[in-house]
């Protein structure tokens, strides 16, 4: 599924990019629909991706030494 350049243009991280630059970025991006509760990445994973949340929310947490979630 292709990324819509209009969506990227609304992301503040990309605000200084030209339309051509946004299109180049969109051309190499993928849409990854996720189900509620599905894990995107975990502590220790190699940081090789950038995620943009189009809709919904994401919970980021780590567990402390007792196993309790720290948001």
PQR file of N, CA, C, O and H, with PARSE charges and radii, in Angstrom:
ATOM      1  N   UNK A   1       0.851  -1.176   0.000 -0.4000 1.5000
ATOM      2  CA  UNK A   1       0.000   0.000   0.000 -0.0000 2.0000
ATOM      3  C   UNK A   1       0.900   1.243   0.000  0.5500 1.7000
ATOM      4  O   UNK A   1       1.840   1.330   0.790 -0.5500 1.4000
ATOM      5  N   UNK A   2       0.617   2.178  -0.864 -0.4000 1.5000
ATOM      6  CA  UNK A   2       1.432   3.386  -1.003 -0.0000 2.0000
ATOM      7  C   UNK A   2       1.119   4.398   0.102  0.5500 1.7000
ATOM      8  O   UNK A   2       0.011   4.447   0.637 -0.5500 1.4000
ATOM      9  H   UNK A   2      -0.147   2.108  -1.506  0.4000 1.0000
ATOM     10  N   UNK A   3       2.117   5.185   0.414 -0.4000 1.5000
ATOM     11  CA  UNK A   3       1.967   6.269   1.391 -0.0000 2.0000
ATOM     12  C   UNK A   3       1.501   7.518   0.648  0.5500 1.7000
ATOM     13  O   UNK A   3       2.000   7.826  -0.434 -0.5500 1.4000
ATOM     14  H   UNK A   3       3.016   5.145  -0.021  0.4000 1.0000
ATOM     15  N   UNK A   4       0.560   8.223   1.222 -0.4000 1.5000
ATOM     16  CA  UNK A   4       0.058   9.459   0.642 -0.0000 2.0000
ATOM     17  C   UNK A   4       0.959  10.618   1.069  0.5500 1.7000
ATOM     18  O   UNK A   4       1.187  10.833   2.259 -0.5500 1.4000
ATOM     19  H   UNK A   4       0.154   7.973   2.101  0.4000 1.0000
ATOM     20  N   UNK A   5       1.462  11.352   0.094 -0.4000 1.5000
ATOM     21  CA  UNK A   5       2.351  12.491   0.375 -0.0000 2.0000
ATOM     22  C   UNK A   5       1.651  13.520   1.256  0.5500 1.7000
ATOM     23  O   UNK A   5       2.303  14.184   2.062 -0.5500 1.4000
ATOM     24  H   UNK A   5       1.277  11.177  -0.873  0.4000 1.0000
ATOM     25  N   UNK A   6       0.328  13.664   1.113 -0.4000 1.5000
ATOM     26  CA  UNK A   6      -0.420  14.617   1.946 -0.0000 2.0000
ATOM     27  C   UNK A   6      -0.313  14.259   3.422  0.5500 1.7000
ATOM     28  O   UNK A   6      -0.255  15.146   4.273 -0.5500 1.4000
ATOM     29  H   UNK A   6      -0.201  13.125   0.457  0.4000 1.0000
ATOM     30  N   UNK A   7      -0.288  12.966   3.729 -0.4000 1.5000
ATOM     31  CA  UNK A   7      -0.141  12.536   5.122 -0.0000 2.0000
ATOM     32  C   UNK A   7       1.233  12.946   5.642  0.5500 1.7000
ATOM     33  O   UNK A   7       1.347  13.479   6.745 -0.5500 1.4000
ATOM     34  H   UNK A   7      -0.335  12.245   3.038  0.4000 1.0000
ATOM     35  N   UNK A   8       2.271  12.698   4.852 -0.4000 1.5000
ATOM     36  CA  UNK A   8       3.632  13.057   5.280 -0.0000 2.0000
ATOM     37  C   UNK A   8       3.780  14.563   5.466  0.5500 1.7000
ATOM     38  O   UNK A   8       4.489  15.009   6.369 -0.5500 1.4000
ATOM     39  H   UNK A   8       2.178  12.264   3.956  0.4000 1.0000
ATOM     40  N   UNK A   9       3.125  15.338   4.631 -0.4000 1.5000
ATOM     41  CA  UNK A   9       3.248  16.802   4.718 -0.0000 2.0000
ATOM     42  C   UNK A   9       2.654  17.349   6.009  0.5500 1.7000
ATOM     43  O   UNK A   9       2.955  18.479   6.392 -0.5500 1.4000
ATOM     44  H   UNK A   9       2.549  14.976   3.898  0.4000 1.0000
ATOM     45  N   UNK A  10       1.816  16.567   6.686 -0.4000 1.5000
ATOM     46  CA  UNK A  10       1.197  17.000   7.947 -0.0000 2.0000
ATOM     47  C   UNK A  10       2.012  16.582   9.170  0.5500 1.7000
ATOM     48  O   UNK A  10       1.664  16.934  10.297 -0.5500 1.4000
ATOM     49  H   UNK A  10       1.571  15.649   6.374  0.4000 1.0000
ATOM     50  N   UNK A  11       3.093  15.832   8.953 -0.4000 1.5000
ATOM     51  CA  UNK A  11       3.946  15.383  10.052 -0.0000 2.0000
ATOM     52  C   UNK A  11       5.002  16.459  10.295  0.5500 1.7000
ATOM     53  O   UNK A  11       5.800  16.748   9.404 -0.5500 1.4000
ATOM     54  H   UNK A  11       3.376  15.546   8.038  0.4000 1.0000
ATOM     55  N   UNK A  12       5.018  17.054  11.488 -0.4000 1.5000
ATOM     56  CA  UNK A  12       5.917  18.182  11.768 -0.0000 2.0000
ATOM     57  C   UNK A  12       7.391  17.831  11.557  0.5500 1.7000
ATOM     58  O   UNK A  12       8.188  18.705  11.216 -0.5500 1.4000
ATOM     59  H   UNK A  12       4.370  16.819  12.212  0.4000 1.0000
ATOM     60  N   UNK A  13       7.759  16.581  11.751 -0.4000 1.5000
ATOM     61  CA  UNK A  13       9.143  16.138  11.561 -0.0000 2.0000
ATOM     62  C   UNK A  13       9.614  16.386  10.126  0.5500 1.7000
ATOM     63  O   UNK A  13      10.804  16.584   9.884 -0.5500 1.4000
ATOM     64  H   UNK A  13       7.112  15.871  12.028  0.4000 1.0000
ATOM     65  N   UNK A  14       8.676  16.375   9.179 -0.4000 1.5000
ATOM     66  CA  UNK A  14       9.000  16.531   7.765 -0.0000 2.0000
ATOM     67  C   UNK A  14       8.645  17.916   7.221  0.5500 1.7000
ATOM     68  O   UNK A  14       8.623  18.105   6.005 -0.5500 1.4000
ATOM     69  H   UNK A  14       7.708  16.214   9.375  0.4000 1.0000
ATOM     70  N   UNK A  15       8.369  18.879   8.085 -0.4000 1.5000
ATOM     71  CA  UNK A  15       7.836  20.171   7.652 -0.0000 2.0000
ATOM     72  C   UNK A  15       8.747  20.949   6.702  0.5500 1.7000
ATOM     73  O   UNK A  15       8.257  21.771   5.928 -0.5500 1.4000
ATOM     74  H   UNK A  15       8.386  18.725   9.073  0.4000 1.0000
ATOM     75  N   UNK A  16      10.052  20.711   6.742 -0.4000 1.5000
ATOM     76  CA  UNK A  16      10.963  21.464   5.885 -0.0000 2.0000
ATOM     77  C   UNK A  16      11.278  20.769   4.561  0.5500 1.7000
ATOM     78  O   UNK A  16      12.113  21.247   3.794 -0.5500 1.4000
ATOM     79  H   UNK A  16      10.450  20.044   7.371  0.4000 1.0000
ATOM     80  N   UNK A  17      10.623  19.656   4.293 -0.4000 1.5000
ATOM     81  CA  UNK A  17      10.873  18.939   3.043 -0.0000 2.0000
ATOM     82  C   UNK A  17      10.010  19.489   1.915  0.5500 1.7000
ATOM     83  O   UNK A  17       8.877  19.918   2.132 -0.5500 1.4000
ATOM     84  H   UNK A  17       9.945  19.268   4.916  0.4000 1.0000
ATOM     85  N   UNK A  18      10.562  19.470   0.719 -0.4000 1.5000
ATOM     86  CA  UNK A  18       9.799  19.881  -0.458 -0.0000 2.0000
ATOM     87  C   UNK A  18       8.854  18.757  -0.859  0.5500 1.7000
ATOM     88  O   UNK A  18       8.963  17.633  -0.368 -0.5500 1.4000
ATOM     89  H   UNK A  18      11.483  19.121   0.543  0.4000 1.0000
ATOM     90  N   UNK A  19       7.929  19.073  -1.754 -0.4000 1.5000
ATOM     91  CA  UNK A  19       7.009  18.056  -2.254 -0.0000 2.0000
ATOM     92  C   UNK A  19       7.774  16.917  -2.913  0.5500 1.7000
ATOM     93  O   UNK A  19       7.407  15.752  -2.761 -0.5500 1.4000
ATOM     94  H   UNK A  19       7.841  19.986  -2.152  0.4000 1.0000
ATOM     95  N   UNK A  20       8.819  17.242  -3.633 -0.4000 1.5000
ATOM     96  CA  UNK A  20       9.629  16.214  -4.293 -0.0000 2.0000
ATOM     97  C   UNK A  20      10.328  15.326  -3.267  0.5500 1.7000
ATOM     98  O   UNK A  20      10.400  14.110  -3.445 -0.5500 1.4000
ATOM     99  H   UNK A  20       9.116  18.189  -3.757  0.4000 1.0000
ATOM    100  N   UNK A  21      10.839  15.924  -2.202 -0.4000 1.5000
ATOM    101  CA  UNK A  21      11.492  15.151  -1.145 -0.0000 2.0000
ATOM    102  C   UNK A  21      10.491  14.260  -0.412  0.5500 1.7000
ATOM    103  O   UNK A  21      10.795  13.116  -0.074 -0.5500 1.4000
ATOM    104  H   UNK A  21      10.780  16.912  -2.057  0.4000 1.0000
ATOM    105  N   UNK A  22       9.300  14.796  -0.171 -0.4000 1.5000
ATOM    106  CA  UNK A  22       8.251  14.000   0.462 -0.0000 2.0000
ATOM    107  C   UNK A  22       7.863  12.826  -0.422  0.5500 1.7000
ATOM    108  O   UNK A  22       7.623  11.725   0.074 -0.5500 1.4000
ATOM    109  H   UNK A  22       9.053  15.725  -0.446  0.4000 1.0000
ATOM    110  N   UNK A  23       7.800  13.054  -1.726 -0.4000 1.5000
ATOM    111  CA  UNK A  23       7.460  11.973  -2.648 -0.0000 2.0000
ATOM    112  C   UNK A  23       8.542  10.900  -2.652  0.5500 1.7000
ATOM    113  O   UNK A  23       8.237   9.707  -2.684 -0.5500 1.4000
ATOM    114  H   UNK A  23       7.994  13.948  -2.129  0.4000 1.0000
ATOM    115  N   UNK A  24       9.806  11.321  -2.621 -0.4000 1.5000
ATOM    116  CA  UNK A  24      10.912  10.361  -2.573 -0.0000 2.0000
ATOM    117  C   UNK A  24      10.830   9.514  -1.309  0.5500 1.7000
ATOM    118  O   UNK A  24      11.069   8.307  -1.341 -0.5500 1.4000
ATOM    119  H   UNK A  24      10.053  12.289  -2.596  0.4000 1.0000
ATOM    120  N   UNK A  25      10.491  10.158  -0.199 -0.4000 1.5000
ATOM    121  CA  UNK A  25      10.334   9.441   1.065 -0.0000 2.0000
ATOM    122  C   UNK A  25       9.152   8.480   0.992  0.5500 1.7000
ATOM    123  O   UNK A  25       9.259   7.327   1.408 -0.5500 1.4000
ATOM    124  H   UNK A  25      10.297  11.139  -0.173  0.4000 1.0000
ATOM    125  N   UNK A  26       8.039   8.950   0.471 -0.4000 1.5000
ATOM    126  CA  UNK A  26       6.841   8.113   0.355 -0.0000 2.0000
ATOM    127  C   UNK A  26       7.106   6.882  -0.504  0.5500 1.7000
ATOM    128  O   UNK A  26       6.556   5.811  -0.249 -0.5500 1.4000
ATOM    129  H   UNK A  26       7.952   9.887   0.133  0.4000 1.0000
ATOM    130  N   UNK A  27       7.940   7.036  -1.512 -0.4000 1.5000
ATOM    131  CA  UNK A  27       8.235   5.932  -2.428 -0.0000 2.0000
ATOM    132  C   UNK A  27       8.958   4.769  -1.751  0.5500 1.7000
ATOM    133  O   UNK A  27       8.895   3.642  -2.242 -0.5500 1.4000
ATOM    134  H   UNK A  27       8.387   7.907  -1.720  0.4000 1.0000
ATOM    135  N   UNK A  28       9.635   5.018  -0.644 -0.4000 1.5000
ATOM    136  CA  UNK A  28      10.383   3.952   0.029 -0.0000 2.0000
ATOM    137  C   UNK A  28       9.743   3.532   1.355  0.5500 1.7000
ATOM    138  O   UNK A  28      10.325   2.751   2.107 -0.5500 1.4000
ATOM    139  H   UNK A  28       9.686   5.933  -0.245  0.4000 1.0000
ATOM    140  N   UNK A  29       8.544   4.052   1.638 -0.4000 1.5000
ATOM    141  CA  UNK A  29       7.847   3.726   2.882 -0.0000 2.0000
ATOM    142  C   UNK A  29       6.781   2.668   2.642  0.5500 1.7000
ATOM    143  O   UNK A  29       6.281   2.514   1.528 -0.5500 1.4000
ATOM    144  H   UNK A  29       8.071   4.686   1.027  0.4000 1.0000
ATOM    145  N   UNK A  30       6.442   1.947   3.695 -0.4000 1.5000
ATOM    146  CA  UNK A  30       5.388   0.941   3.663 -0.0000 2.0000
ATOM    147  C   UNK A  30       4.354   1.251   4.729  0.5500 1.7000
ATOM    148  O   UNK A  30       4.675   1.821   5.772 -0.5500 1.4000
ATOM    149  H   UNK A  30       6.848   2.072   4.600  0.4000 1.0000
ATOM    150  N   UNK A  31       3.122   0.876   4.467 -0.4000 1.5000
ATOM    151  CA  UNK A  31       2.055   0.948   5.457 -0.0000 2.0000
ATOM    152  C   UNK A  31       2.018  -0.393   6.173  0.5500 1.7000
ATOM    153  O   UNK A  31       2.053  -1.448   5.539 -0.5500 1.4000
ATOM    154  H   UNK A  31       2.861   0.413   3.621  0.4000 1.0000
ATOM    155  N   UNK A  32       1.947  -0.345   7.487 -0.4000 1.5000
ATOM    156  CA  UNK A  32       1.908  -1.580   8.276 -0.0000 2.0000
ATOM    157  C   UNK A  32       0.719  -1.509   9.239  0.5500 1.7000
ATOM    158  O   UNK A  32       0.870  -1.070  10.379 -0.5500 1.4000
ATOM    159  H   UNK A  32       1.918   0.512   8.002  0.4000 1.0000
ATOM    160  N   UNK A  33      -0.456  -1.938   8.783 -0.4000 1.5000
ATOM    161  CA  UNK A  33      -1.622  -1.935   9.681 -0.0000 2.0000
ATOM    162  C   UNK A  33      -1.384  -2.904  10.847  0.5500 1.7000
ATOM    163  O   UNK A  33      -0.883  -4.011  10.651 -0.5500 1.4000
ATOM    164  H   UNK A  33      -0.578  -2.294   7.856  0.4000 1.0000
ATOM    165  N   UNK A  34      -1.744  -2.479  12.040 -0.4000 1.5000
ATOM    166  CA  UNK A  34      -1.561  -3.310  13.230 -0.0000 2.0000
ATOM    167  C   UNK A  34      -2.887  -3.487  13.952  0.5500 1.7000
ATOM    168  O   UNK A  34      -3.778  -2.640  13.875 -0.5500 1.4000
ATOM    169  H   UNK A  34      -2.151  -1.580  12.198  0.4000 1.0000
ATOM    170  N   UNK A  35      -2.995  -4.600  14.650 -0.4000 1.5000
ATOM    171  CA  UNK A  35      -4.175  -4.867  15.468 -0.0000 2.0000
ATOM    172  C   UNK A  35      -3.931  -4.322  16.879  0.5500 1.7000
ATOM    173  O   UNK A  35      -2.785  -4.186  17.308 -0.5500 1.4000
ATOM    174  H   UNK A  35      -2.271  -5.288  14.713  0.4000 1.0000
ATOM    175  N   UNK A  36      -5.007  -4.013  17.588 -0.4000 1.5000
ATOM    176  CA  UNK A  36      -4.900  -3.542  18.955 -0.0000 2.0000
ATOM    177  C   UNK A  36      -4.099  -4.560  19.775  0.5500 1.7000
ATOM    178  O   UNK A  36      -4.377  -5.759  19.749 -0.5500 1.4000
ATOM    179  H   UNK A  36      -5.938  -4.123  17.240  0.4000 1.0000
ATOM    180  N   UNK A  37      -3.099  -4.052  20.502 -0.4000 1.5000
ATOM    181  CA  UNK A  37      -2.282  -4.902  21.359 -0.0000 2.0000
ATOM    182  C   UNK A  37      -1.080  -5.517  20.669  0.5500 1.7000
ATOM    183  O   UNK A  37      -0.246  -6.144  21.322 -0.5500 1.4000
ATOM    184  H   UNK A  37      -2.873  -3.078  20.524  0.4000 1.0000
ATOM    185  N   UNK A  38      -0.978  -5.345  19.359 -0.4000 1.5000
ATOM    186  CA  UNK A  38       0.156  -5.917  18.627 -0.0000 2.0000
ATOM    187  C   UNK A  38       1.435  -5.134  18.933  0.5500 1.7000
ATOM    188  O   UNK A  38       1.425  -3.903  18.967 -0.5500 1.4000
ATOM    189  H   UNK A  38      -1.656  -4.835  18.829  0.4000 1.0000
ATOM    190  N   UNK A  39       2.524  -5.851  19.151 -0.4000 1.5000
ATOM    191  CA  UNK A  39       3.796  -5.216  19.477 -0.0000 2.0000
ATOM    192  C   UNK A  39       4.476  -4.715  18.197  0.5500 1.7000
ATOM    193  O   UNK A  39       4.540  -5.429  17.196 -0.5500 1.4000
ATOM    194  H   UNK A  39       2.532  -6.851  19.123  0.4000 1.0000
ATOM    195  N   UNK A  40       4.977  -3.488  18.245 -0.4000 1.5000
ATOM    196  CA  UNK A  40       5.675  -2.899  17.103 -0.0000 2.0000
ATOM    197  C   UNK A  40       7.165  -3.217  17.191  0.5500 1.7000
ATOM    198  O   UNK A  40       7.777  -3.646  16.213 -0.5500 1.4000
ATOM    199  H   UNK A  40       4.925  -2.908  19.058  0.4000 1.0000
ATOM    200  N   UNK A  41       7.731  -3.005  18.351 -0.4000 1.5000
ATOM    201  CA  UNK A  41       9.144  -3.323  18.593 -0.0000 2.0000
ATOM    202  C   UNK A  41       9.342  -3.523  20.076  0.5500 1.7000
ATOM    203  O   UNK A  41       8.486  -3.168  20.886 -0.5500 1.4000
ATOM    204  H   UNK A  41       7.234  -2.656  19.146  0.4000 1.0000
ATOM    205  N   UNK A  42      10.492  -4.100  20.430 -0.4000 1.5000
ATOM    206  CA  UNK A  42      10.773  -4.328  21.852 -0.0000 2.0000
ATOM    207  C   UNK A  42      12.179  -3.844  22.185  0.5500 1.7000
ATOM    208  O   UNK A  42      13.013  -3.659  21.299 -0.5500 1.4000
ATOM    209  H   UNK A  42      11.188  -4.389  19.772  0.4000 1.0000
ATOM    210  N   UNK A  43      12.420  -3.647  23.447 -0.4000 1.5000
ATOM    211  CA  UNK A  43      13.713  -3.211  23.942 -0.0000 2.0000
ATOM    212  C   UNK A  43      14.799  -4.143  23.401  0.5500 1.7000
ATOM    213  O   UNK A  43      14.684  -5.365  23.494 -0.5500 1.4000
ATOM    214  H   UNK A  43      11.742  -3.797  24.166  0.4000 1.0000
ATOM    215  N   UNK A  44      15.838  -3.559  22.842 -0.4000 1.5000
ATOM    216  CA  UNK A  44      16.944  -4.342  22.305 -0.0000 2.0000
ATOM    217  C   UNK A  44      16.881  -4.543  20.804  0.5500 1.7000
ATOM    218  O   UNK A  44      17.879  -4.933  20.197 -0.5500 1.4000
ATOM    219  H   UNK A  44      15.932  -2.567  22.766  0.4000 1.0000
ATOM    220  N   UNK A  45      15.715  -4.283  20.180 -0.4000 1.5000
ATOM    221  CA  UNK A  45      15.629  -4.389  18.731 -0.0000 2.0000
ATOM    222  C   UNK A  45      16.545  -3.352  18.078  0.5500 1.7000
ATOM    223  O   UNK A  45      16.756  -2.268  18.621 -0.5500 1.4000
ATOM    224  H   UNK A  45      14.905  -3.967  20.673  0.4000 1.0000
ATOM    225  N   UNK A  46      17.075  -3.693  16.928 -0.4000 1.5000
ATOM    226  CA  UNK A  46      17.896  -2.749  16.165 -0.0000 2.0000
ATOM    227  C   UNK A  46      16.991  -1.627  15.668  0.5500 1.7000
ATOM    228  O   UNK A  46      15.914  -1.887  15.130 -0.5500 1.4000
ATOM    229  H   UNK A  46      16.903  -4.573  16.486  0.4000 1.0000
ATOM    230  N   UNK A  47      17.424  -0.381  15.848 -0.4000 1.5000
ATOM    231  CA  UNK A  47      16.643   0.774  15.419 -0.0000 2.0000
ATOM    232  C   UNK A  47      16.822   1.029  13.936  0.5500 1.7000
ATOM    233  O   UNK A  47      17.642   1.856  13.537 -0.5500 1.4000
ATOM    234  H   UNK A  47      18.298  -0.169  16.285  0.4000 1.0000
ATOM    235  N   UNK A  48      16.055   0.321  13.116 -0.4000 1.5000
ATOM    236  CA  UNK A  48      16.209   0.450  11.674 -0.0000 2.0000
ATOM    237  C   UNK A  48      14.945   0.969  10.988  0.5500 1.7000
ATOM    238  O   UNK A  48      14.827   0.905   9.765 -0.5500 1.4000
ATOM    239  H   UNK A  48      15.389  -0.350  13.440  0.4000 1.0000
ATOM    240  N   UNK A  49      14.004   1.481  11.780 -0.4000 1.5000
ATOM    241  CA  UNK A  49      12.736   1.928  11.212 -0.0000 2.0000
ATOM    242  C   UNK A  49      12.242   3.195  11.907  0.5500 1.7000
ATOM    243  O   UNK A  49      12.629   3.506  13.034 -0.5500 1.4000
ATOM    244  H   UNK A  49      14.100   1.533  12.774  0.4000 1.0000
ATOM    245  N   UNK A  50      11.381   3.908  11.200 -0.4000 1.5000
ATOM    246  CA  UNK A  50      10.688   5.076  11.735 -0.0000 2.0000
ATOM    247  C   UNK A  50       9.206   4.794  11.585  0.5500 1.7000
ATOM    248  O   UNK A  50       8.749   4.419  10.505 -0.5500 1.4000
ATOM    249  H   UNK A  50      11.067   3.655  10.284  0.4000 1.0000
ATOM    250  N   UNK A  51       8.456   4.969  12.654 -0.4000 1.5000
ATOM    251  CA  UNK A  51       7.027   4.709  12.619 -0.0000 2.0000
ATOM    252  C   UNK A  51       6.257   6.009  12.731  0.5500 1.7000
ATOM    253  O   UNK A  51       6.583   6.867  13.551 -0.5500 1.4000
ATOM    254  H   UNK A  51       8.827   5.273  13.532  0.4000 1.0000
ATOM    255  N   UNK A  52       5.238   6.151  11.904 -0.4000 1.5000
ATOM    256  CA  UNK A  52       4.327   7.290  11.956 -0.0000 2.0000
ATOM    257  C   UNK A  52       2.950   6.720  12.273  0.5500 1.7000
ATOM    258  O   UNK A  52       2.451   5.862  11.545 -0.5500 1.4000
ATOM    259  H   UNK A  52       4.973   5.454  11.237  0.4000 1.0000
ATOM    260  N   UNK A  53       2.342   7.186  13.341 -0.4000 1.5000
ATOM    261  CA  UNK A  53       1.023   6.692  13.735 -0.0000 2.0000
ATOM    262  C   UNK A  53      -0.023   7.566  13.059  0.5500 1.7000
ATOM    263  O   UNK A  53      -0.192   8.738  13.396 -0.5500 1.4000
ATOM    264  H   UNK A  53       2.748   7.883  13.933  0.4000 1.0000
ATOM    265  N   UNK A  54      -0.722   6.970  12.098 -0.4000 1.5000
ATOM    266  CA  UNK A  54      -1.751   7.704  11.348 -0.0000 2.0000
ATOM    267  C   UNK A  54      -3.023   7.867  12.176  0.5500 1.7000
ATOM    268  O   UNK A  54      -3.658   8.921  12.153 -0.5500 1.4000
ATOM    269  H   UNK A  54      -0.585   6.018  11.825  0.4000 1.0000
ATOM    270  N   UNK A  55      -3.384   6.825  12.899 -0.4000 1.5000
ATOM    271  CA  UNK A  55      -4.559   6.904  13.771 -0.0000 2.0000
ATOM    272  C   UNK A  55      -4.371   5.924  14.925  0.5500 1.7000
ATOM    273  O   UNK A  55      -3.622   4.953  14.820 -0.5500 1.4000
ATOM    274  H   UNK A  55      -2.868   5.969  12.918  0.4000 1.0000
ATOM    275  N   UNK A  56      -5.049   6.191  16.002 -0.4000 1.5000
ATOM    276  CA  UNK A  56      -4.931   5.343  17.182 -0.0000 2.0000
ATOM    277  C   UNK A  56      -3.861   5.860  18.122  0.5500 1.7000
ATOM    278  O   UNK A  56      -3.401   6.994  17.997 -0.5500 1.4000
ATOM    279  H   UNK A  56      -5.658   6.980  16.088  0.4000 1.0000
ATOM    280  N   UNK A  57      -3.476   5.026  19.052 -0.4000 1.5000
ATOM    281  CA  UNK A  57      -2.463   5.399  20.036 -0.0000 2.0000
ATOM    282  C   UNK A  57      -1.450   4.266  20.187  0.5500 1.7000
ATOM    283  O   UNK A  57      -1.720   3.117  19.836 -0.5500 1.4000
ATOM    284  H   UNK A  57      -3.850   4.104  19.153  0.4000 1.0000
ATOM    285  N   UNK A  58      -0.298   4.612  20.708 -0.4000 1.5000
ATOM    286  CA  UNK A  58       0.759   3.642  20.963 -0.0000 2.0000
ATOM    287  C   UNK A  58       1.178   3.784  22.420  0.5500 1.7000
ATOM    288  O   UNK A  58       1.370   4.896  22.912 -0.5500 1.4000
ATOM    289  H   UNK A  58      -0.079   5.545  20.993  0.4000 1.0000
ATOM    290  N   UNK A  59       1.317   2.665  23.100 -0.4000 1.5000
ATOM    291  CA  UNK A  59       1.789   2.674  24.477 -0.0000 2.0000
ATOM    292  C   UNK A  59       3.255   2.248  24.483  0.5500 1.7000
ATOM    293  O   UNK A  59       3.592   1.162  24.011 -0.5500 1.4000
ATOM    294  H   UNK A  59       1.160   1.762  22.701  0.4000 1.0000
ATOM    295  N   UNK A  60       4.120   3.100  25.015 -0.4000 1.5000
ATOM    296  CA  UNK A  60       5.544   2.787  25.136 -0.0000 2.0000
ATOM    297  C   UNK A  60       5.860   2.555  26.607  0.5500 1.7000
ATOM    298  O   UNK A  60       5.510   3.362  27.467 -0.5500 1.4000
ATOM    299  H   UNK A  60       3.847   3.982  25.398  0.4000 1.0000
ATOM    300  N   UNK A  61       6.530   1.431  26.881 -0.4000 1.5000
ATOM    301  CA  UNK A  61       6.868   1.144  28.270 -0.0000 2.0000
ATOM    302  C   UNK A  61       8.086   0.235  28.338  0.5500 1.7000
ATOM    303  O   UNK A  61       8.463  -0.414  27.362 -0.5500 1.4000
ATOM    304  H   UNK A  61       6.815   0.775  26.182  0.4000 1.0000
ATOM    305  N   UNK A  62       8.679   0.209  29.505 -0.4000 1.5000
ATOM    306  CA  UNK A  62       9.700  -0.788  29.864 -0.0000 2.0000
ATOM    307  C   UNK A  62       9.256  -1.388  31.190  0.5500 1.7000
ATOM    308  O   UNK A  62       8.413  -0.820  31.884 -0.5500 1.4000
ATOM    309  H   UNK A  62       8.373   0.736  30.298  0.4000 1.0000
ATOM    310  N   UNK A  63       9.811  -2.509  31.529 -0.4000 1.5000
ATOM    311  CA  UNK A  63       9.501  -3.129  32.821 -0.0000 2.0000
ATOM    312  C   UNK A  63      10.677  -2.898  33.751  0.5500 1.7000
ATOM    313  O   UNK A  63      11.835  -3.023  33.353 -0.5500 1.4000
ATOM    314  H   UNK A  63      10.495  -2.970  30.964  0.4000 1.0000
ATOM    315  N   UNK A  64      10.364  -2.559  35.001 -0.4000 1.5000
ATOM    316  CA  UNK A  64      11.439  -2.380  35.997 -0.0000 2.0000
ATOM    317  C   UNK A  64      11.872  -3.739  36.537  0.5500 1.7000
ATOM    318  O   UNK A  64      11.395  -4.779  36.083 -0.5500 1.4000
ATOM    319  H   UNK A  64       9.424  -2.458  35.325  0.4000 1.0000
ATOM    320  N   UNK A  65      12.765  -3.721  37.495 -0.4000 1.5000
ATOM    321  CA  UNK A  65      13.325  -4.968  38.031 -0.0000 2.0000
ATOM    322  C   UNK A  65      12.285  -5.859  38.720  0.5500 1.7000
ATOM    323  O   UNK A  65      12.526  -7.047  38.934 -0.5500 1.4000
ATOM    324  H   UNK A  65      13.153  -2.876  37.865  0.4000 1.0000
ATOM    325  N   UNK A  66      11.124  -5.279  39.067 -0.4000 1.5000
ATOM    326  CA  UNK A  66      10.061  -6.087  39.691 -0.0000 2.0000
ATOM    327  C   UNK A  66       9.053  -6.579  38.650  0.5500 1.7000
ATOM    328  O   UNK A  66       8.131  -7.326  38.975 -0.5500 1.4000
ATOM    329  H   UNK A  66      10.928  -4.314  38.893  0.4000 1.0000
ATOM    330  N   UNK A  67       9.236  -6.154  37.400 -0.4000 1.5000
ATOM    331  CA  UNK A  67       8.294  -6.548  36.340 -0.0000 2.0000
ATOM    332  C   UNK A  67       7.175  -5.571  36.111  0.5500 1.7000
ATOM    333  O   UNK A  67       6.323  -5.793  35.250 -0.5500 1.4000
ATOM    334  H   UNK A  67       9.986  -5.547  37.136  0.4000 1.0000
ATOM    335  N   UNK A  68       7.158  -4.465  36.886 -0.4000 1.5000
ATOM    336  CA  UNK A  68       6.114  -3.466  36.742 -0.0000 2.0000
ATOM    337  C   UNK A  68       6.378  -2.615  35.506  0.5500 1.7000
ATOM    338  O   UNK A  68       7.518  -2.260  35.207 -0.5500 1.4000
ATOM    339  H   UNK A  68       7.849  -4.285  37.585  0.4000 1.0000
ATOM    340  N   UNK A  69       5.270  -2.289  34.778 -0.4000 1.5000
ATOM    341  CA  UNK A  69       5.366  -1.435  33.592 -0.0000 2.0000
ATOM    342  C   UNK A  69       5.686  -0.003  33.997  0.5500 1.7000
ATOM    343  O   UNK A  69       5.048   0.551  34.892 -0.5500 1.4000
ATOM    344  H   UNK A  69       4.344  -2.577  35.021  0.4000 1.0000
ATOM    345  N   UNK A  70       6.662   0.590  33.348 -0.4000 1.5000
ATOM    346  CA  UNK A  70       6.956   2.016  33.485 -0.0000 2.0000
ATOM    347  C   UNK A  70       6.644   2.659  32.153  0.5500 1.7000
ATOM    348  O   UNK A  70       7.335   2.416  31.163 -0.5500 1.4000
ATOM    349  H   UNK A  70       7.181   0.140  32.621  0.4000 1.0000
ATOM    350  N   UNK A  71       5.591   3.489  32.120 -0.4000 1.5000
ATOM    351  CA  UNK A  71       5.170   4.141  30.878 -0.0000 2.0000
ATOM    352  C   UNK A  71       6.066   5.305  30.536  0.5500 1.7000
ATOM    353  O   UNK A  71       5.856   5.968  29.520 -0.5500 1.4000
ATOM    354  H   UNK A  71       5.030   3.686  32.924  0.4000 1.0000
TER
END
